[in-house]
Amino acid sequence: MSAGALDGIRVLEFSQIVAGPVAGIALSDFGADVVKVEPLEGESRRNSGAVVPNEGKYFQSLNRGKRSLTLDLRQPAGQAVVHRLIPHFDVVLSNYRTGVTARLNIDYATLSRINARLIYANITGFGDGGPFATRAGSDIVAQAYSGLMAAEAKTDEHGAPVQITGTTIIDRASGLAAAMGICAALFHRERTGEGQEIHISLLHTALELLAPNVMREPVQDANIRDPFLADLTALRDAGVRYDEIAGRRKRQAPRFASHRLYYGGYHTARGGIVLGALTQHNRDTIRGILDMHDDTDAPTFNAAEPENQARIEAWREEIQARLLEHTAAEWAARLVEAGVPASVVNFPEEMSDDPQVEAMGMMTSLDHAITGPHRVVSPIVRMSATPTAISMPSPPLGHHSRAILTEAGYAPGEIDALVAARVISDTA
């Protein structure tokens, strides 16, 4: 097999939780040698939901394809190890809070003096400047602060706000953005020899996910955004509960409600189904299959009129009644055969054995030294000349410490001294 596009590139990853690890996975899939730096006790997420100590499935999924170096960065001797390693690395990846890397003497200003060609990617919660630069960030907090959570208007059984998905969407998108930036910086360095610092924040990623909502445009704002914000302020000032305010936002753009008759989820006789019609042609196809005769695509139909909102709801109930006549699989087969975007609603636990997933090689088999055979999600990018691949399962804690230091020129006695001083651990 040909080498990956980033073969020969070495990445030192100071990461935890999700965003940084996702970036490291992407770089490893492209062929880079990614070394994850962990404290001697390991990243805290190693034991999230773990059955085997230090080998939780959540951690393993986020750190496949990497090697593990344990290092006590609170000790000057640990920081000195990083400084000695840096000439041997091309990229540093960090998702520590703003200011932490500087306190540990592993920030870009410090490390770039040792290696001027270094590319250094920072992933933070709120950015590296401004009044909230040092504020702690996490995916759910970024969802709340950015408006992503309110945009979905989901609430729990108490009417309180909840995160919008079952995964950390902002973290993961930030990790992929970091990998994209690193690849661009490597291309720039190839042409110029120049290293650089890269900044990614969860807040900025969330704003991009919300770009049409955050964008300002005077005509539409005057008709939709500004009246809603006036209502929002009044409702907050009146002490109205969050779920009631969220419900108000759901009603701010009823002109789209008609199209959502054919773009959304329904029950069936067995399981759920989603219709994904974005064009009138697809909606008309579904109308023919379901024998529906709504006029929501008529040029004169105004979904904002109260009487039409009631008609839309009646049509939705009619669609629901008809879909209950057959199973989700039966409806999906008919719709897909007609060229309409539609799908049975699957659960994630089912997907590793899905026939399309299997046919496209979207799962990869690995053998973990401690927890045995794994089947993990394959690299999300496929390349014909420089194939992507998963080089190894997630690393046991500190498993590669000795090898990594040896590669940097450490003598066996020096490594033994660092182990004895608890600067590193060696579990190989």
CORDA-V319616 format. One record per residue. N is the residue number from 1. RES is the residue in one letter. PHI is phi in whole degrees, -180 to 180 (999 if undefined). Layout:
n = (N N)
res = (RES RES)
phi = (PHI PHI)
This chain:
n = (1 2 3 4 5 6 7 8 9 10 11 12 13 14 15 16 17 18 19 20 21 22 23 24 25 26 27 28 29 30 31 32 33 34 35 36 37 38 39 40 41 42 43 44 45 46 47 48 49 50 51 52 53 54 55 56 57 58 59 60 61 62 63 64 65 66 67 68 69 70 71 72 73 74 75 76 77 78 79 80 81 82 83 84 85 86 87 88 89 90 91 92 93 94 95 96 97 98 99 100 101 102 103 104 105 106 107 108 109 110 111 112 113 114 115 116 117 118 119 120 121 122 123 124 125 126 127 128 129 130 131 132 133 134 135 136 137 138 139 140 141 142 143 144 145 146 147 148 149 150 151 152 153 154 155 156 157 158 159 160 161 162 163 164 165 166 167 168 169 170 171 172 173 174 175 176 177 178 179 180 181 182 183 184 185 186 187 188 189 190 191 192 193 194 195 196 197 198 199 200 201 202 203 204 205 206 207 208 209 210 211 212 213 214 215 216 217 218 219 220 221 222 223 224 225 226 227 228 229 230 231 232 233 234 235 236 237 238 239 240 241 242 243 244 245 246 247 248 249 250 251 252 253 254 255 256 257 258 259 260 261 262 263 264 265 266 267 268 269 270 271 272 273 274 275 276 277 278 279 280 281 282 283 284 285 286 287 288 289 290 291 292 293 294 295 296 297 298 299 300 301 302 303 304 305 306 307 308 309 310 311 312 313 314 315 316 317 318 319 320 321 322 323 324 325 326 327 328 329 330 331 332 333 334 335 336 337 338 339 340 341 342 343 344 345 346 347 348 349 350 351 352 353 354 355 356 357 358 359 360 361 362 363 364 365 366 367 368 369 370 371 372 373 374 375 376 377 378 379 380 381 382 383 384 385 386 387 388 389 390 391 392 393 394 395 396 397 398 399 400 401 402 403 404 405 406 407 408 409 410 411 412 413 414 415 416 417 418 419 420 421 422 423 424 425 426 427 428)
res = (M S A G A L D G I R V L E F S Q I V A G P V A G I A L S D F G A D V V K V E P L E G E S R R N S G A V V P N E G K Y F Q S L N R G K R S L T L D L R Q P A G Q A V V H R L I P H F D V V L S N Y R T G V T A R L N I D Y A T L S R I N A R L I Y A N I T G F G D G G P F A T R A G S D I V A Q A Y S G L M A A E A K T D E H G A P V Q I T G T T I I D R A S G L A A A M G I C A A L F H R E R T G E G Q E I H I S L L H T A L E L L A P N V M R E P V Q D A N I R D P F L A D L T A L R D A G V R Y D E I A G R R K R Q A P R F A S H R L Y Y G G Y H T A R G G I V L G A L T Q H N R D T I R G I L D M H D D T D A P T F N A A E P E N Q A R I E A W R E E I Q A R L L E H T A A E W A A R L V E A G V P A S V V N F P E E M S D D P Q V E A M G M M T S L D H A I T G P H R V V S P I V R M S A T P T A I S M P S P P L G H H S R A I L T E A G Y A P G E I D A L V A A R V I S D T A)
phi = (999 -65 -70 -70 -60 -104 -58 94 -84 -117 -122 -105 -107 -101 -142 -156 61 -126 -58 -62 -57 -64 -61 -63 -58 -60 -66 -63 -62 -82 111 -72 -88 -106 -109 -90 -92 -127 -64 -59 -83 91 -60 -60 -72 -56 -108 -70 65 -74 -94 -96 -52 71 -130 -63 -60 -62 -63 -59 -67 -97 -138 -66 78 -121 -107 -110 -118 -89 -158 -89 -77 -76 -89 -54 -64 -68 -64 -64 -61 -59 -63 -76 -77 -55 -60 -95 -122 -99 -135 -115 -124 -136 -126 -76 -62 -52 102 -68 -64 -66 -65 -92 61 -126 -80 -62 -59 -74 -75 -71 -71 -87 -137 -68 -88 -68 -106 -127 -108 -107 -114 -125 -75 -124 107 -97 -145 81 -66 -111 -57 -99 -72 -67 -132 -149 -58 -67 -68 -64 -61 -69 -65 -77 100 -62 -65 -69 -61 -84 59 -83 -135 -90 -65 -98 83 -86 -67 -135 -65 -86 -138 -85 -133 -88 -65 -72 -55 -67 -65 -65 -62 -67 -64 -63 -62 -62 -63 -64 -62 -64 -67 -65 -63 -62 -65 -60 -85 -120 80 -96 -83 -167 -105 -121 -123 -133 -130 -61 -61 -65 -60 -63 -63 -65 -63 -106 -49 -66 -79 -78 -55 -107 -151 -62 -71 -68 -59 -65 -92 -123 -65 -64 -62 -64 -63 -65 -63 -59 -62 -65 -65 -64 -62 -84 76 -70 -63 -59 -64 -71 -67 -61 -63 -64 -66 -59 -94 -77 -131 -67 -62 -92 -62 -64 -66 -74 -59 -116 -141 170 -105 -143 -82 -135 -64 -150 88 -99 -136 -121 -99 -126 -78 -105 -116 -64 -59 -66 -65 -64 -64 -64 -57 -65 -67 -95 57 -96 -132 -71 -115 -69 -95 -67 -58 -90 -78 -115 -68 -79 -72 -54 -67 -75 -62 -66 -67 -60 -65 -66 -64 -62 -63 -67 -61 -60 -61 -72 -67 -71 -78 -140 -79 -61 -63 -67 -64 -61 -61 -67 -68 -65 -61 -84 87 -96 -66 -162 -158 -60 -88 -89 -101 -59 -66 -86 -75 -63 -108 -67 -62 -69 -61 -63 -62 -93 65 -81 -123 -123 -92 -132 -125 -85 -63 -108 -102 86 -69 -119 -125 -121 -67 -70 -52 -80 -112 -111 -133 -82 -92 -126 -59 -83 -163 -94 -79 -168 -72 -61 -86 -60 -58 68 -64 -113 -55 -63 -63 -66 -69 -61 -62 -88 99 -70 -81 -53 -65 -64 -66 -59 -66 -67 -66 -64 -86 57 -85 -131 -123 -131 -115 -64)
